[in-house]
Amino acid sequence: MLFRKKNTVIPYDPAAQKPILRKSICTGETTAGFKDIKTGVYTDVMLIRDTRDLQEFMDTYGITSKPETEY
């Protein structure tokens, strides 16, 4: 393939961050990322289009339970 998907892994610290699914109220677009527990800053990691994307996100970062959804 000429163009390939970049496989960059953003560092994740379970003690300082929690996984979040952020969903748009208007379009319904869902993104997965991490929210800093102390500051509340959200770091976007990937777009979630279907259950395979969600499973890939969870497998990549070793998350065992479904992340909470934030609107």
C-alpha positions as a printed NumPy array, in Angstrom:
array([[  0.   ,   0.   ,   0.   ],
       [  1.105,   3.494,  -0.679],
       [ -0.429,   5.077,   2.417],
       [ -0.453,   3.161,   5.669],
       [ -2.118,   3.788,   8.974],
       [  0.326,   5.201,  11.521],
       [  0.64 ,   3.011,  14.592],
       [  1.61 ,   5.511,  17.252],
       [  0.811,   4.58 ,  20.824],
       [  0.222,   7.447,  23.225],
       [  1.599,   6.75 ,  26.72 ],
       [ -1.13 ,   5.818,  29.211],
       [ -0.711,   5.992,  32.993],
       [ -3.668,   4.256,  34.733],
       [ -2.802,   6.005,  38.02 ],
       [ -3.123,   9.497,  36.519],
       [ -5.549,   8.999,  33.605],
       [ -8.823,   7.23 ,  32.967],
       [-10.103,   5.949,  29.605],
       [-13.09 ,   7.854,  28.22 ],
       [-15.358,   7.489,  25.193],
       [-16.338,  10.981,  24.105],
       [-19.526,  11.156,  22.036],
       [-20.774,  14.18 ,  20.089],
       [-24.363,  15.175,  20.813],
       [-24.877,  16.607,  17.317],
       [-23.291,  14.027,  15.029],
       [-22.969,  10.957,  17.241],
       [-19.257,  10.675,  16.428],
       [-17.382,   8.712,  19.091],
       [-13.706,   9.12 ,  19.967],
       [-11.629,   7.233,  22.503],
       [ -9.011,   8.858,  24.66 ],
       [ -7.761,   9.527,  28.141],
       [ -8.802,  12.141,  30.688],
       [ -6.318,  13.335,  33.286],
       [ -7.836,  12.756,  36.729],
       [ -6.35 ,  15.897,  38.32 ],
       [ -6.637,  18.488,  35.549],
       [ -9.503,  17.091,  33.476],
       [ -7.539,  17.5  ,  30.228],
       [ -8.73 ,  15.103,  27.521],
       [ -6.246,  13.513,  25.092],
       [ -7.84 ,  12.111,  21.938],
       [ -6.408,   8.768,  20.764],
       [ -8.621,   7.341,  18.024],
       [-11.973,   7.489,  16.25 ],
       [-14.399,   4.708,  17.161],
       [-16.527,   3.639,  14.184],
       [-17.618,   0.19 ,  15.339],
       [-17.046,  -2.465,  17.995],
       [-13.81 ,  -3.623,  16.341],
       [-12.287,  -0.163,  16.815],
       [-13.351,  -0.15 ,  20.458],
       [-11.863,  -3.611,  20.979],
       [ -8.605,  -2.522,  19.303],
       [ -8.405,   0.511,  21.619],
       [ -9.004,  -1.664,  24.685],
       [ -6.483,  -4.32 ,  23.585],
       [ -3.788,  -1.761,  22.736],
       [ -3.919,  -0.119,  26.155],
       [ -4.831,  -3.183,  28.246],
       [ -8.247,  -1.902,  29.327],
       [-10.488,  -4.69 ,  30.626],
       [-13.847,  -2.966,  31.162],
       [-15.727,  -0.699,  28.758],
       [-14.743,   2.966,  29.31 ],
       [-17.395,   5.39 ,  30.504],
       [-19.054,   7.665,  27.938],
       [-18.882,  11.442,  28.184],
       [-21.02 ,  13.825,  26.114]])
